[in-house]
Amino acid sequence: MKKPHILVIDDEPDIRDLVCDILEDEDYQVSTAENAIMAQQARHACRHDLILLDIWMPDTDGISLLKEWSSSGELSCPVIMMSGHGTVETAVEATRLGAYDFLEKPLSIAKLLLTVERALEAEKLKQENIDLRQFSANHQEPLGSSSQIQQLLEQARRLGQHDTRVLLTGEPGSGKETLARYIHEHSNRKQGPFIELNTGIITSHNALEEFFGREDGDAIHYGLLEKANHGTLFIDEIGDMDNEVQHRLLSALESRSFQRIGGHEEVKADVRVIASTRQDLEEATQQGQFRQDLYYLLNVACLHLPPLRERKEDIPLLLDFYLQHYIKRENLPRRKFTLAAQQFLSAYAWLGNIRELKNVVQRLLILGLGDEIGLSEVKTTLGEAARSVITNDDLPIFYDLPLKDARAQFEKAYLDYHLDQHGGSVTKLAETAGVERTHLYRKLHTLGIEFKAKR
């Protein structure tokens, strides 16, 4: 697990060295700067986890620096102000600009360490809240329980223990992001961030900035590679990536460093990349649509997610999961699928895979009425798409019954049919059904079948 990286900015060498020694003794990684110019250089070099900033410095004071850093929006990390000549007004101004806390000099070692610890913990909790929202919406989603998926998850767990790059292939909506999160959660990087980028929804002119960040004078916009430092960057639909971005990403992955747009300093990045694609990238490389060197760099291990129509046994699990998910998340009335509706949906093609299934379930809950979601409602919701289901439109009525009642209905229909075929002969019926005749008489009587009338 990485050590938190703290930047100490103070023009007094004794204080700077003292704070540095104290923090390093507590196993923090520490960088120092003696003035505003060096502070800006340090911030350009990497993204810190916390900054200790002196207010009174000879060139630019700490409040001015804080104002500059916060002008572009939220501060990139917690900032703790330090001063031996602080006033209430100064402390209020620092807090207004986003500073986490204000320490008076001479510094108390105990208070310094406690404040640093609390600031880092607050930032961690803030990130965990963001991750938790993503976790609630994404990570808990199942892929299924079929043998295909269980084998895939076992491979994902093994890959999680190694820092290799992974390429996920499969149709849109088949669960590639869910699998990427699963790998991250079973890796040594699980305490780090999981950052997602869908290359299909960013324009070519801002893709470089999204990936690598931008420097505009002293202002810094951190890109996704830096935000994913010590964690995982999931690049969805990498086949849609612009050629220039492909080239720069290749260079960044090979050297584990990059330059921000408009910047000149090399920035280190320790990031695991998991990429996904719906395309045949090998064919795309042969046609010159995707860089061959980047393809081989990403394709250290490849996992393929089969479409939902090829693993129909997973559909009932997914239907039930998303039913409960939307009932809880959107406070919708509790409903359940009838057996006939569930069987119909299990036979449906699901060309949009899990993504389409989620949308259908949500629509049924929002627009439907009653405790049960029946076959006719499902067909109405699917519309013309329901014609893709290869099944009997006249499903037996007992499909909607509990198993015990359904078995009785089936047995009655089965015995009635074969009695008619054999002209009411119980002997021939026993031979066809493979049932001992004495037992068969009792069964006919229990089910109320008048076999004599059929003779």
JOCOR-V992087 format. One record per residue. RES is the residue in three letters. SS is DSSP state (~ for helix, > for strand, _ for the rest). D_FIRST is the distance of its C-alpha to the first C-alpha in Angstrom with 1 decimal. Layout:
RES&SS&D_FIRST + RES&SS&D_FIRST
This chain:
MET&_&0.0 + LYS&_&3.8 + LYS&_&6.7 + PRO&_&9.4 + HIS&>&12.2 + ILE&>&15.6 + LEU&>&19.0 + VAL&>&21.9 + ILE&>&25.4 + ASP&_&28.3 + ASP&_&31.6 + GLU&_&32.0 + PRO&~&30.5 + ASP&~&30.6 + ILE&~&28.6 + ARG&~&26.2 + ASP&~&25.6 + LEU&~&25.6 + VAL&~&23.0 + CYS&~&20.8 + ASP&~&21.2 + ILE&~&20.6 + LEU&~&17.3 + GLU&~&16.0 + ASP&~&17.2 + GLU&_&14.9 + ASP&_&11.9 + TYR&_&11.9 + GLN&>&12.4 + VAL&>&16.1 + SER&>&18.7 + THR&>&22.4 + ALA&>&25.5 + GLU&_&29.1 + ASN&_&30.8 + ALA&~&30.6 + ILE&~&31.0 + MET&~&28.0 + ALA&~&26.0 + GLN&~&26.9 + GLN&~&26.0 + ALA&~&22.5 + ARG&~&22.0 + HIS&~&23.4 + ALA&~&21.1 + CYS&_&17.8 + ARG&_&16.7 + HIS&_&15.5 + ASP&_&13.8 + LEU&>&16.8 + ILE&>&20.1 + LEU&>&22.4 + LEU&>&25.9 + ASP&>&29.2 + ILE&_&32.2 + TRP&_&34.9 + MET&_&34.5 + PRO&_&37.4 + ASP&_&36.9 + THR&_&35.3 + ASP&_&34.5 + GLY&~&31.2 + ILE&~&32.9 + SER&~&34.1 + LEU&~&30.7 + LEU&~&29.3 + LYS&~&32.3 + GLU&~&31.7 + TRP&~&28.0 + SER&~&28.9 + SER&_&32.0 + SER&_&30.4 + GLY&_&29.0 + GLU&_&25.9 + LEU&_&23.7 + SER&_&20.6 + CYS&_&18.6 + PRO&>&19.9 + VAL&>&22.5 + ILE&>&23.8 + MET&>&27.3 + MET&>&28.7 + SER&>&32.5 + GLY&_&35.1 + HIS&_&37.9 + GLY&_&36.5 + THR&_&38.9 + VAL&~&38.6 + GLU&~&39.4 + THR&~&36.6 + ALA&~&34.0 + VAL&~&35.5 + GLU&~&35.3 + ALA&~&31.7 + THR&~&30.8 + ARG&~&33.0 + LEU&_&31.1 + GLY&_&27.8 + ALA&_&26.5 + TYR&_&24.4 + ASP&>&26.3 + PHE&>&28.7 + LEU&>&28.6 + GLU&>&31.8 + LYS&_&32.3 + PRO&_&32.6 + LEU&_&29.0 + SER&_&28.3 + ILE&~&25.2 + ALA&~&24.7 + LYS&~&25.3 + LEU&~&23.1 + LEU&~&20.0 + LEU&~&21.0 + THR&~&21.6 + VAL&~&18.3 + GLU&~&16.4 + ARG&~&18.7 + ALA&~&18.5 + LEU&~&14.7 + GLU&~&15.2 + ALA&~&18.2 + GLU&~&16.5 + LYS&~&13.8 + LEU&~&16.8 + LYS&~&18.7 + GLN&~&16.3 + GLU&~&16.1 + ASN&~&19.9 + ILE&~&20.1 + ASP&~&17.9 + LEU&~&20.0 + ARG&~&23.2 + GLN&~&22.0 + PHE&~&21.0 + SER&~&24.5 + ALA&~&26.2 + ASN&~&24.5 + HIS&~&21.8 + GLN&_&24.1 + GLU&_&26.8 + PRO&_&27.9 + LEU&_&28.9 + GLY&_&31.5 + SER&_&32.3 + SER&_&34.5 + SER&~&34.1 + GLN&~&33.1 + ILE&~&30.2 + GLN&~&29.1 + GLN&~&29.1 + LEU&~&27.1 + LEU&~&24.4 + GLU&~&24.2 + GLN&~&23.7 + ALA&~&21.0 + ARG&~&19.1 + ARG&~&19.5 + LEU&~&18.5 + GLY&~&15.3 + GLN&_&14.1 + HIS&_&14.8 + ASP&_&13.7 + THR&_&17.4 + ARG&_&19.2 + VAL&>&21.3 + LEU&>&24.7 + LEU&>&26.1 + THR&>&29.9 + GLY&>&32.3 + GLU&_&34.8 + PRO&_&33.9 + GLY&_&32.9 + SER&_&32.1 + GLY&_&28.5 + LYS&~&26.4 + GLU&~&24.0 + THR&~&23.7 + LEU&~&22.8 + ALA&~&20.2 + ARG&~&18.5 + TYR&~&18.9 + ILE&~&17.1 + HIS&~&14.2 + GLU&~&14.1 + HIS&_&14.3 + SER&_&11.6 + ASN&_&8.0 + ARG&_&7.7 + LYS&_&9.5 + GLN&_&7.6 + GLY&_&8.4 + PRO&_&12.1 + PHE&>&14.9 + ILE&>&17.6 + GLU&>&21.1 + LEU&>&24.0 + ASN&>&27.4 + THR&~&29.2 + GLY&~&32.5 + ILE&~&32.5 + ILE&_&31.9 + THR&_&34.7 + SER&~&34.8 + HIS&~&35.3 + ASN&~&32.1 + ALA&~&29.8 + LEU&~&28.8 + GLU&~&28.0 + GLU&~&26.0 + PHE&~&23.8 + PHE&~&23.6 + GLY&_&24.6 + ARG&>&27.6 + GLU&>&28.7 + ASP&>&32.0 + GLY&_&32.8 + ASP&_&30.3 + ALA&>&29.2 + ILE&>&26.0 + HIS&>&25.3 + TYR&_&21.8 + GLY&_&21.9 + LEU&~&19.9 + LEU&~&18.0 + GLU&~&16.6 + LYS&~&16.0 + ALA&_&14.1 + ASN&_&11.8 + HIS&_&8.3 + GLY&_&10.2 + THR&>&13.6 + LEU&>&17.1 + PHE&>&19.9 + ILE&>&23.2 + ASP&>&26.1 + GLU&_&29.4 + ILE&~&28.4 + GLY&~&32.0 + ASP&~&33.2 + MET&_&31.3 + ASP&_&33.5 + ASN&~&34.2 + GLU&~&33.1 + VAL&~&29.7 + GLN&~&29.4 + HIS&~&30.2 + ARG&~&27.6 + LEU&~&24.8 + LEU&~&25.7 + SER&~&25.5 + ALA&~&22.1 + LEU&~&20.6 + GLU&~&22.3 + SER&~&21.4 + ARG&_&18.0 + SER&>&19.8 + PHE&>&22.6 + GLN&_&25.0 + ARG&_&25.5 + ILE&>&29.1 + GLY&_&31.3 + GLY&_&28.8 + HIS&_&29.1 + GLU&_&25.7 + GLU&_&23.1 + VAL&>&19.9 + LYS&>&16.7 + ALA&_&14.9 + ASP&_&12.0 + VAL&_&13.2 + ARG&>&14.2 + VAL&>&17.8 + ILE&>&19.7 + ALA&>&23.4 + SER&>&26.4 + THR&>&30.1 + ARG&_&33.4 + GLN&_&35.2 + ASP&_&36.0 + LEU&~&34.0 + GLU&~&35.6 + GLU&~&39.0 + ALA&~&37.7 + THR&~&36.8 + GLN&~&40.3 + GLN&_&41.9 + GLY&_&39.9 + GLN&_&38.2 + PHE&_&34.6 + ARG&_&33.3 + GLN&~&33.4 + ASP&~&30.7 + LEU&~&28.2 + TYR&~&29.3 + TYR&~&28.5 + LEU&~&25.2 + LEU&~&24.1 + ASN&_&26.0 + VAL&_&23.9 + ALA&>&24.1 + CYS&>&26.5 + LEU&>&26.9 + HIS&>&30.1 + LEU&>&30.6 + PRO&_&34.3 + PRO&_&36.3 + LEU&~&37.2 + ARG&~&40.8 + GLU&~&39.8 + ARG&_&38.1 + LYS&~&40.5 + GLU&~&39.5 + ASP&~&36.3 + ILE&~&38.4 + PRO&~&39.5 + LEU&~&35.9 + LEU&~&34.9 + LEU&~&38.1 + ASP&~&37.5 + PHE&~&33.9 + TYR&~&34.7 + LEU&~&37.8 + GLN&~&35.9 + HIS&~&33.2 + TYR&~&35.8 + ILE&~&37.9 + LYS&~&35.1 + ARG&~&33.6 + GLU&_&37.0 + ASN&_&39.0 + LEU&_&41.5 + PRO&_&44.2 + ARG&_&43.3 + ARG&_&44.8 + LYS&>&44.7 + PHE&>&45.8 + THR&_&49.0 + LEU&~&49.0 + ALA&~&51.1 + ALA&~&48.8 + GLN&~&45.7 + GLN&~&47.6 + PHE&~&48.7 + LEU&~&45.2 + SER&~&44.0 + ALA&~&46.7 + TYR&_&45.8 + ALA&_&44.5 + TRP&_&41.5 + LEU&_&41.5 + GLY&_&38.8 + ASN&~&36.7 + ILE&~&34.3 + ARG&~&34.6 + GLU&~&38.4 + LEU&~&38.2 + LYS&~&36.1 + ASN&~&38.6 + VAL&~&41.6 + VAL&~&40.3 + GLN&~&39.7 + ARG&~&43.1 + LEU&~&44.8 + LEU&~&43.4 + ILE&~&44.3 + LEU&~&47.8 + GLY&_&48.9 + LEU&_&50.9 + GLY&_&51.4 + ASP&_&49.3 + GLU&>&49.3 + ILE&>&48.4 + GLY&_&51.3 + LEU&~&52.1 + SER&~&54.4 + GLU&~&51.8 + VAL&~&49.2 + LYS&~&51.7 + THR&~&52.7 + THR&~&49.0 + LEU&~&48.4 + GLY&~&51.8 + GLU&~&52.9 + ALA&~&49.6 + ALA&~&50.8 + ARG&~&53.4 + SER&~&50.7 + VAL&_&50.5 + ILE&_&52.6 + THR&_&54.0 + ASN&_&57.2 + ASP&_&57.8 + ASP&_&59.8 + LEU&_&57.2 + PRO&_&58.9 + ILE&~&59.0 + PHE&~&57.6 + TYR&~&54.2 + ASP&~&53.7 + LEU&_&54.7 + PRO&_&52.8 + LEU&~&52.7 + LYS&~&55.6 + ASP&~&57.9 + ALA&~&56.8 + ARG&~&57.7 + ALA&~&61.1 + GLN&~&61.7 + PHE&~&60.7 + GLU&~&63.0 + LYS&~&65.9 + ALA&~&65.5 + TYR&~&65.2 + LEU&~&68.2 + ASP&~&70.3 + TYR&~&69.7 + HIS&~&70.7 + LEU&~&73.6 + ASP&~&75.0 + GLN&~&74.5 + HIS&_&76.4 + GLY&_&79.1 + GLY&_&78.1 + SER&_&78.2 + VAL&~&75.9 + THR&~&76.5 + LYS&~&75.2 + LEU&~&72.3 + ALA&~&71.3 + GLU&~&71.3 + THR&~&69.2 + ALA&~&66.7 + GLY&_&66.5 + VAL&_&67.3 + GLU&_&70.0 + ARG&~&73.0 + THR&~&73.4 + HIS&~&69.8 + LEU&~&70.3 + TYR&~&73.4 + ARG&~&71.3 + LYS&~&68.5 + LEU&~&71.1 + HIS&~&72.7 + THR&~&69.3 + LEU&~&68.4 + GLY&_&71.9 + ILE&_&72.8 + GLU&_&76.7 + PHE&_&77.0 + LYS&~&80.8 + ALA&~&81.2 + LYS&~&79.6 + ARG&_&82.2
